[in-house]
């Protein structure tokens, strides 16, 4: 049985040859450009926060942007923009899902 495809794609700030991608705020910039693509469409003031479909984060000390597949269903050109950004900059891309950390005891 084949597992279903993940709902999230991680664009990692590491190039295929292992270098850290620059500038250091690339993840926030990419997510900022895609902030208008959100459930219900752009709303007044929505440019002030990231879209839930494109979120910058850090995983194990590596800057990443988590892109949800719902973005592709909403606007394929926005999805292509994010994926082409990763490809053009030779960034590593992984299909995964974010697993929450266990509660601290």
VEXDREN-2710 file (C-alpha; in Angstrom, 1 decimal):
% VEXDREN-2710
k/r/px/py/pz
1/UNK/0.0/0.0/0.0
2/UNK/1.4/3.4/-1.0
3/UNK/1.1/6.1/1.7
4/UNK/-0.8/9.2/0.6
5/UNK/1.3/12.2/-0.5
6/UNK/2.1/14.6/2.3
7/UNK/0.2/17.9/2.4
8/UNK/3.3/19.9/3.0
9/UNK/6.5/20.6/1.1
10/UNK/9.5/22.0/2.9
11/UNK/11.8/24.3/1.0
12/UNK/15.0/24.2/2.9
13/UNK/17.6/26.9/3.0
14/UNK/20.4/24.5/2.0
15/UNK/21.5/24.2/-1.6
16/UNK/22.0/20.8/-3.3
17/UNK/25.7/21.1/-2.8
18/UNK/25.2/21.8/1.0
19/UNK/25.8/25.5/1.2
20/UNK/23.5/27.8/3.4
21/UNK/21.3/29.9/1.1
22/UNK/21.6/33.6/1.4
23/UNK/20.3/36.2/2.1
24/UNK/19.5/35.1/5.7
25/UNK/15.9/36.4/5.5
26/UNK/15.0/34.6/2.2
27/UNK/12.3/32.5/4.0
28/UNK/10.5/35.6/5.3
29/UNK/10.8/37.3/1.9
30/UNK/9.3/34.3/0.1
31/UNK/6.5/33.9/2.6
32/UNK/5.8/37.6/2.5
33/UNK/5.4/37.6/-1.3
34/UNK/2.9/34.8/-1.0
35/UNK/1.0/36.3/2.0
36/UNK/-1.9/37.3/-0.1
37/UNK/-2.7/33.7/-1.0
38/UNK/-4.9/32.4/1.9
39/UNK/-8.2/30.7/2.6
40/UNK/-11.0/33.2/1.8
41/UNK/-8.6/35.3/-0.4
42/UNK/-6.9/38.5/0.6
43/UNK/-8.6/40.6/3.2
44/UNK/-7.8/44.1/4.5
45/UNK/-4.7/43.9/6.5
46/UNK/-3.9/40.3/5.5
47/UNK/-0.6/41.5/4.0
48/UNK/0.6/42.0/7.6
49/UNK/0.8/38.3/8.4
50/UNK/1.9/35.1/6.6
51/UNK/-0.5/32.9/4.7
52/UNK/-1.2/29.6/6.5
53/UNK/-0.2/28.0/3.2
54/UNK/3.3/29.4/3.1
55/UNK/5.0/29.8/6.5
56/UNK/8.7/30.5/7.3
57/UNK/10.2/28.5/10.1
58/UNK/13.4/27.0/11.3
59/UNK/13.9/23.2/11.5
60/UNK/17.0/21.8/13.2
61/UNK/18.7/25.2/12.7
62/UNK/17.9/25.4/9.0
63/UNK/15.7/28.1/7.6
64/UNK/12.7/26.6/5.8
65/UNK/9.4/27.6/4.2
66/UNK/6.6/25.2/4.6
67/UNK/4.3/25.3/1.6
68/UNK/0.9/23.5/2.0
69/UNK/-0.5/21.8/-1.1
70/UNK/-3.8/23.7/-0.6
71/UNK/-1.9/26.6/-2.1
72/UNK/-1.7/24.7/-5.4
73/UNK/-5.4/24.0/-5.4
74/UNK/-6.1/27.7/-4.7
75/UNK/-3.7/29.2/-7.2
76/UNK/-1.4/27.1/-9.3
77/UNK/0.7/30.1/-10.4
78/UNK/1.5/30.9/-6.7
79/UNK/2.5/27.3/-6.1
80/UNK/4.6/27.3/-9.3
81/UNK/6.3/30.5/-8.1
82/UNK/7.4/28.9/-4.8
83/UNK/8.5/25.7/-6.5
84/UNK/10.4/27.5/-9.2
85/UNK/12.1/29.7/-6.6
86/UNK/13.4/26.5/-5.0
87/UNK/14.4/25.0/-8.3
88/UNK/16.1/28.2/-9.6
89/UNK/18.1/28.6/-6.4
90/UNK/19.0/24.9/-6.2
91/UNK/17.3/24.5/-2.8
92/UNK/16.6/21.2/-1.2
93/UNK/12.9/20.3/-1.2
94/UNK/11.3/17.6/0.9
95/UNK/7.8/16.3/1.2
96/UNK/6.9/15.9/4.8
97/UNK/4.6/16.9/7.6
98/UNK/5.5/18.9/10.6
99/UNK/5.2/16.8/13.7
100/UNK/4.7/18.8/16.9
101/UNK/7.3/18.4/19.7
102/UNK/6.1/16.3/22.7
103/UNK/5.1/18.3/25.8
104/UNK/8.0/19.0/28.1
105/UNK/7.8/17.4/31.5
END
